[in-house]
């Protein structure tokens, strides 16, 4: 099963040039993220990988990058061919954690979206792809507020066949 997990603002923004605008301000979201991804395989783009000093514990951490991107930090594994990787891991629970370009590449193959909807426009420059035409909201929590930021957790499931 392929799942995308992200926090997005009201404009589907995920980050700006400095990173995630609400980073460190939503501890409940960070806890939710860790809990959701504690089983399965983690896949991230090279830009997201550069934000991590070490891999997420007790999980395989894969980085989609060109083979000439240089040696990865210990604990990370290179994925030079995303399509082959996804075919080889169809029986596994795979979590795509970003960034925006990787979300766009994998949305067509995703089974579920685990989204933290952050209320407001945070003037992001990187965006989660449009998804509501192929997915239906399965569940959502009530709104929560931390550090004056309102957010809720949503799970979306695919309703339109995957495009291969």
FENFEN-V671657 format. One record per pair of residues at least 4 apart in sequence whose C-alpha atoms are under 8 Angstrom apart, sorted by the first residue. I is the first residue (numbers start at 0). J is the second residue. D is the distance in whole Angstrom. If there is no record, write none. Layout:
i | j | d
I | J | D
I | J | D
This chain:
i | j | d
0 | 89 | 6
0 | 90 | 7
0 | 91 | 6
0 | 92 | 5
0 | 93 | 6
0 | 109 | 8
0 | 110 | 6
1 | 89 | 8
1 | 91 | 8
1 | 92 | 6
1 | 93 | 5
1 | 94 | 6
1 | 95 | 8
1 | 108 | 7
1 | 109 | 5
1 | 110 | 5
1 | 111 | 7
2 | 92 | 7
2 | 93 | 6
2 | 94 | 5
2 | 95 | 6
2 | 109 | 6
2 | 110 | 6
2 | 111 | 5
2 | 112 | 6
2 | 113 | 7
3 | 94 | 6
3 | 95 | 5
3 | 96 | 6
3 | 102 | 7
3 | 106 | 8
3 | 109 | 7
3 | 111 | 7
3 | 112 | 5
3 | 113 | 6
4 | 32 | 8
4 | 94 | 7
4 | 95 | 6
4 | 96 | 5
4 | 97 | 8
4 | 112 | 6
4 | 113 | 5
4 | 114 | 6
5 | 13 | 7
5 | 96 | 6
5 | 97 | 7
5 | 113 | 7
5 | 114 | 5
5 | 115 | 6
6 | 13 | 6
6 | 114 | 6
6 | 115 | 4
6 | 116 | 6
6 | 117 | 7
7 | 11 | 5
7 | 12 | 5
7 | 13 | 5
7 | 114 | 7
7 | 115 | 6
7 | 116 | 5
7 | 117 | 6
7 | 126 | 8
7 | 127 | 7
8 | 12 | 5
8 | 13 | 7
8 | 116 | 6
8 | 117 | 5
8 | 118 | 6
8 | 119 | 6
8 | 120 | 6
8 | 121 | 7
9 | 116 | 7
9 | 117 | 6
9 | 118 | 5
9 | 119 | 5
9 | 120 | 6
10 | 119 | 8
10 | 120 | 6
10 | 126 | 8
11 | 126 | 5
11 | 127 | 5
11 | 128 | 7
11 | 129 | 8
12 | 120 | 8
12 | 121 | 7
12 | 122 | 7
12 | 123 | 5
12 | 124 | 7
12 | 125 | 6
12 | 126 | 4
12 | 127 | 6
13 | 19 | 6
13 | 99 | 7
13 | 123 | 6
13 | 124 | 8
13 | 125 | 6
13 | 126 | 5
13 | 127 | 6
14 | 18 | 5
14 | 19 | 4
14 | 20 | 6
14 | 123 | 5
14 | 124 | 6
14 | 125 | 5
14 | 126 | 7
15 | 19 | 6
15 | 20 | 7
15 | 122 | 7
15 | 123 | 5
15 | 124 | 5
15 | 125 | 6
16 | 124 | 7
18 | 22 | 8
20 | 121 | 7
20 | 123 | 8
21 | 25 | 7
24 | 145 | 7
24 | 146 | 6
25 | 29 | 7
25 | 145 | 6
25 | 146 | 7
25 | 148 | 8
26 | 30 | 6
26 | 145 | 8
27 | 31 | 6
28 | 32 | 6
28 | 115 | 7
29 | 33 | 6
30 | 34 | 6
31 | 35 | 6
32 | 36 | 6
33 | 37 | 6
36 | 40 | 8
36 | 41 | 7
36 | 94 | 7
37 | 57 | 7
37 | 58 | 7
38 | 58 | 7
38 | 92 | 8
39 | 58 | 7
39 | 59 | 8
39 | 91 | 7
39 | 92 | 5
39 | 93 | 6
39 | 94 | 7
40 | 58 | 6
40 | 59 | 5
40 | 60 | 6
40 | 61 | 8
40 | 91 | 7
40 | 92 | 6
40 | 93 | 5
40 | 94 | 6
41 | 58 | 7
41 | 59 | 6
41 | 60 | 5
41 | 61 | 6
41 | 93 | 6
41 | 94 | 5
41 | 95 | 6
41 | 96 | 7
42 | 60 | 6
42 | 61 | 5
42 | 62 | 6
42 | 63 | 7
42 | 93 | 7
42 | 94 | 6
42 | 95 | 5
42 | 96 | 6
42 | 97 | 8
43 | 47 | 6
43 | 48 | 6
43 | 60 | 8
43 | 61 | 6
43 | 62 | 5
43 | 63 | 6
43 | 95 | 6
43 | 96 | 5
43 | 97 | 5
43 | 98 | 7
43 | 101 | 7
44 | 48 | 6
44 | 62 | 6
44 | 63 | 5
44 | 64 | 7
44 | 97 | 6
44 | 98 | 6
44 | 100 | 8
44 | 101 | 6
45 | 49 | 6
45 | 62 | 6
45 | 63 | 6
45 | 64 | 6
46 | 50 | 7
46 | 98 | 7
47 | 51 | 7
47 | 97 | 6
47 | 98 | 6
48 | 62 | 7
52 | 72 | 8
53 | 72 | 7
53 | 73 | 7
53 | 74 | 7
54 | 58 | 8
54 | 59 | 8
54 | 60 | 6
54 | 73 | 8
54 | 74 | 6
54 | 75 | 6
55 | 59 | 8
55 | 60 | 7
59 | 74 | 8
59 | 75 | 8
59 | 76 | 8
60 | 74 | 7
60 | 75 | 5
60 | 76 | 6
61 | 75 | 6
61 | 76 | 5
61 | 77 | 6
61 | 78 | 6
62 | 75 | 7
62 | 76 | 6
62 | 77 | 5
62 | 78 | 6
63 | 77 | 6
63 | 78 | 5
63 | 79 | 6
63 | 80 | 7
63 | 81 | 7
64 | 68 | 6
64 | 77 | 7
64 | 78 | 6
64 | 79 | 6
65 | 78 | 8
65 | 79 | 5
66 | 77 | 8
66 | 79 | 6
71 | 75 | 6
71 | 76 | 7
71 | 77 | 7
78 | 84 | 7
80 | 84 | 6
81 | 85 | 6
82 | 86 | 6
83 | 87 | 6
84 | 88 | 6
85 | 89 | 6
88 | 92 | 8
88 | 93 | 8
95 | 101 | 8
95 | 102 | 7
95 | 105 | 8
96 | 102 | 8
97 | 101 | 6
97 | 102 | 6
98 | 102 | 6
99 | 103 | 6
99 | 125 | 6
99 | 126 | 6
99 | 127 | 6
99 | 128 | 8
100 | 104 | 6
101 | 105 | 6
102 | 106 | 6
102 | 127 | 6
102 | 128 | 7
103 | 107 | 8
103 | 127 | 7
103 | 128 | 6
105 | 109 | 6
106 | 128 | 8
106 | 130 | 8
107 | 161 | 6
107 | 162 | 6
107 | 163 | 8
108 | 161 | 6
108 | 162 | 7
108 | 163 | 8
109 | 157 | 7
109 | 161 | 8
110 | 156 | 6
110 | 157 | 5
111 | 134 | 8
111 | 154 | 7
111 | 155 | 6
111 | 156 | 5
111 | 157 | 6
112 | 153 | 8
112 | 154 | 6
112 | 155 | 5
112 | 156 | 7
113 | 152 | 7
113 | 153 | 6
113 | 154 | 5
113 | 155 | 7
114 | 152 | 6
114 | 153 | 5
114 | 154 | 6
114 | 155 | 8
115 | 150 | 7
115 | 151 | 6
115 | 152 | 5
115 | 153 | 6
116 | 150 | 5
116 | 151 | 5
116 | 152 | 6
116 | 153 | 7
117 | 148 | 7
117 | 149 | 6
117 | 150 | 4
117 | 151 | 7
118 | 148 | 7
118 | 149 | 5
118 | 150 | 6
130 | 134 | 6
131 | 135 | 7
132 | 159 | 8
133 | 157 | 6
133 | 158 | 6
133 | 159 | 5
133 | 160 | 8
134 | 155 | 6
134 | 156 | 5
134 | 157 | 4
134 | 158 | 5
134 | 159 | 7
135 | 155 | 5
135 | 156 | 5
135 | 157 | 6
135 | 158 | 6
136 | 153 | 7
136 | 154 | 6
136 | 155 | 4
136 | 156 | 6
137 | 153 | 8
137 | 154 | 6
137 | 155 | 5
137 | 156 | 6
138 | 153 | 6
138 | 154 | 5
138 | 155 | 7
139 | 151 | 7
139 | 152 | 5
139 | 153 | 4
139 | 154 | 6
140 | 151 | 6
140 | 152 | 5
140 | 153 | 7
141 | 151 | 6
141 | 152 | 8
142 | 149 | 6
142 | 150 | 5
142 | 151 | 5
143 | 149 | 6
143 | 150 | 5
143 | 151 | 6
144 | 148 | 5
144 | 149 | 4
144 | 150 | 6
145 | 149 | 7
